[in-house]
Amino acid sequence: MPSTPPRNGPKGEWTTLTRVRVLTLLDMGIAQAETSCQTGVPSPMVDLCSKTHWHCSRCNHTCSGHPPGNL
């Protein structure tokens, strides 16, 4: 089993590259469990990422912090 990627961001957060990879795999339809295996990010964090990022149709990009329609 691969080791968990280092948390090099402020306050021990995942690096942007790791978060982008997780979100890209989820957007491609890869299951959360498989995403966790491929990235080394624990399943609860992958689940959290999937719940906190939405595609923003108004801005036409992926946003965090607000659900669709609450801009």
N, C-alpha and C positions, 0 to 999 in steps of 0.2 A: 504494500500500500504506500503511495507516495506521501511524503511529508506535507504538512500544511504549509502553504506559501507564507513567507514572512509578512508581518504587518508593519510596513515601513512608513505609513502615512502618519499624520498628526493624531495623537491620542490612540495609537495602535490600530488605526483603520487600515483596510486593505488598500493597496496601491490602485491607482486609476486603471492601469493595465489589467489587473486581476478582475476588477469590477466590470470593465468593458468586456472581457472575455466571458465572464459569467452571463452577463446580459445578452451578449451575442448568441451564445449557445441556447439560452432560453428563447430568444426571438426566433431562432431556427427551428424551434419545436423539440429540442432535445429535452428529455425528462430531467427533472430536478436531481434525481439520484445519479443519473449518468453525468450531468453537469458537475456534480460534486466530485465524482470519481475522476473526471478529466482535468479538473482545475485544482483539486486538493483542498477546496474550500468546504468546510463542514456543511452538511445538509441544512441545518437550521439557518445558516447565513445565506445559503442559496435561496431558501424559502423566503427569507426576509427581503432579499433583493427583488424577488419576483413580485412581492406585494407592495414594494415602495417605489417602483418605476413603472410609468405608464407612457404610452405613445400619446403625445400631445398634438392633436389635429390642428389646433390653432397656430402653434409654433412650428409644426411639422418636424418635431424631433422628440426624443425621449426625455421626459422631465421627471424630476423626483420631488416629492413634497406636496403634491396635490393630485387628486384623482381627476380623471377626465371631466371637463365641464365646470370645474371649480376654479377658473382662472381669475 
